[in-house]
Amino acid sequence: MVHSIHANVTASVTELKRNPMGTMAAGNGAAVAILNRNEPAFYCVPADEYEAMLNLIEDAELNAIADSRVNSPEIRVSLDDL
């Protein structure tokens, strides 16, 4: 079966077990695809990149909320009423 690999660096599960930090360092700050029997099993993602991905997901969710409310009626409120 053909699989897409979304990383420039790959390593086997055995390599990851043998040297986890060296395997991550081989990615030069990017994700490393971990292969099991020459098929992608999972990706090791550095903490900075993972945080950036979560921020993008959160931004997309907030944009979807804002888009869904764009035609909502406006309600005038004064600061004194708050």
N, C-alpha and C positions, 0 to 999 in steps of 0.2 A: 504494500500500500504506500502511496506517495503522501508525504506530509510537508506542509510549509513550516519552515523554521524562521522565527521572527527574531533572530539574533545573529550577530556576526561571528560569535564565538560559541563553540559547542564543547561539551565535555561528557564523559561517561559517568554513570553513578559511581563506578569504582574510583575514578579520578577524584570525584567530589569527596568520597569517603577518605581517600588517602591524604588529600591536602585541600580542605575546604576553603581556606583563605587564599591559597595560591590559585585555585580555580576561579574565585571571584576576581582576583587581581588580574587574571588573564583577560577579563572583559573590559579592562580600562575604564571602569565607571559605568559600563552599560550592562544590560542583562546577558546572562550566559544560559544557553539552552542546555539542559541536562538530558542526555539520551539514555534510554534503557533498551538494550538490544537494537540499537540504531534507530529507535523511534523516540520522538520528543516526549519526555515524561513530565517535565515542569521547567520553569525558568527560575533561576536565582537572580533576583533583582536587588541591586544595592539600595540601601535605605534612602538616600537622596532621590534616586529615580522613582522609588515607590511612593515617597511623599509627593513628588511632583505629579505622578499619575493620579493620586487621590485628590489633589487640588484641582486638576483638570476635570475629574468626575464631579466634584462638588460644584465647580463653576457651571458645568453643563446642566446639573440639576437645578441650580438657582436660576439659570437662564430660562429653563423650561417653565419654572414657576412664574417668572416675570412675564414670559410670553403668554401664558394662560390668563394672566390678569390684565393684559394690555387694554382690553375693552371693558373692564369693570367700571361701574359708575363711580365718580368721585364724590366723596363725602367731605364737606367743609367742616373743619373743627378749629376752634380757637384755642390758643394755649391756656387761656383762663378756664376753659371747660375741662382741661386735663387735670 
